[in-house]
């Protein structure tokens, strides 16, 4: 029984070592390029569609290979929105979610072309710079 356990442990060590050292389906440069492009697209969209928005920050952003031609990009970003009136301070809007990108088979292109096929916004949150006081109405 000891020998069987030893063989099993050696097999697990070999298996975990082979998982760690297998080559990636997509290069690191591909992941970095997709992350940079998505950051730029999101930032430009926020600035174009919310004129008062500023200070776009990406708190977390990573990509993972799902298949040879499919990547999942997970993100968490926030931006400042100016106050609606002079009484209240501005707010910071936070967004979390992920996107699925698929590689397009274009034969005439020297670059990989990735399509943003699915976008999921999973969580939004608002942080007020100044607290809002709510008072009960006088009767």
Buried (B, 14 or more C-beta within 10 A) or exposed (E): EEEEEEEEEEEEEEEEEEEEEEEEEBEEEBBEBBBEBBBEEBBEEBBEEBEEBEEBEBEEBEBEBEEEBBBBBBBBBBBBBEBEEEEBEBBBBBBBBBBBBBBEEEEEEEEBEBEBEEEEEEEEEEEEEEEEEEEEEEE
